[in-house]
C-alpha cells in the first residue's frame, strides 16, 4: 500500500516531481490514491490490467468505443493499441462484403453503418496526429482488407468493400478543411497509382481497357463521390478528379465515371450515344454531374468551363446523335441548357442551334414534357441575337431544320429494313407531332402577345 505524502513541507520543485512521477508509473499500475494526488487520466480504469481493459472493449459497440476514446488522451491511446491487435482488428474490420444470404438492403445498410461508426472512431482516436500521420496509421490498419484496395476484389461489382471504404473515409474527413482534403486525395492517388491509371484510359482508344475503366469508375464513385450529403463536398472531390486533366480528357473521365454501363457486366458502353436514341437513365448520371459542377458555384469552375465540358462530352467517343445531346441538356436544367444554346448563338452557329431546337421539341414530345418549355427556350435564345435580321434568320433556320430533319427521317423509313423501318417510322411519327405541337405553342404565344 502506498504511503501518504507528508504535506508538512514543501516539495521543491513540485512540478518536476509530478512529471517524473508520470513517466515512471505504468498506465495500468496501482498508483497513489485519489486523496494523495490527482486522479490518473485513466480514471477508475487505472486499476485494471491492460488485458482486462481490452476484454471490456469487446463488449462495447463501435459507437461506445468511439465515445470512450474521448475521455482522455491516455484512454484513446489504449484504444488505438486495441485496434492494432489481431483480435481488435478482426472484430472491428468486418469483411462480410459478399454475403448474399441476408436481404441485400438490410445487409448493405448494416455494414455501411458499421463503417460509418468505425470512421468516427478513427477520427476521434487520431485527432491529435498530423494529417499525413493519421492517414499512414489508418492505411496500416486497413491494408489487411483486400476489398478496400483498387484491384483487391475479384468480383468488384458485387462487392461492398469500396462503398464501405468510402463511407469510412467520408466520416473520417467530414469537416476537414480543403488543404487537408487535398492531402487525402493526393495520399489516395499515391497509394493506388490512380493518376497513372487514369492516364492509361484517357490516352487509349475508348473500350480498349474495359476492366481498368470499370475499376476507375467503381473507385471514384464508391470511395470518393457517392457518400457525401452536401453537394459542395461532392463537387470538391469531383473537381480533384477532373481538374488536373485537359478538357478533352475531363470529358472522357466524366463519361467513364457517370456514363451508361452494361447491365450484364457493369462496363462502360461507349457506343450508346452514337448508335441510336437513348433513355433518361443512361444520361441522368452525366446530367447530375454537370449540374453539380455548375450549381455549386465553386471558383474552380466557371460557366464557360462547364459549357466547354458539355461540348466536349457530346463528341465522346464520337459525335452524339442530336437527340441524345438535346436530352442531356434538358436533364441538366434550364440554366445550363440556355447557357449552352446562347453560347452557340453568340459564336454564330445559328444553323446548329436551329437543329438543336428541333430535337429539344422531339424529346419533349416523346417524354410528354410541356412543349411550351421548348418554345420559351427558343424565345429566350432569340434575345441573345443583337439585331432583328439575326433573329429572323434564326427563326427561318428553325423552320428549315424541321423540314430537313423530317425529310431525313422519311428517307430512312423508305430505305430501312423491317425492324429498322419500324423504329424509324415511330421516330418520324413523333417528330411530325412535335412539329405540330411546337408551332401550336408558337401561335398561342403570338396571339397572347397580340391580345395584350
Beta strands, then each sheet from edge to edge (+ up, - down):
end
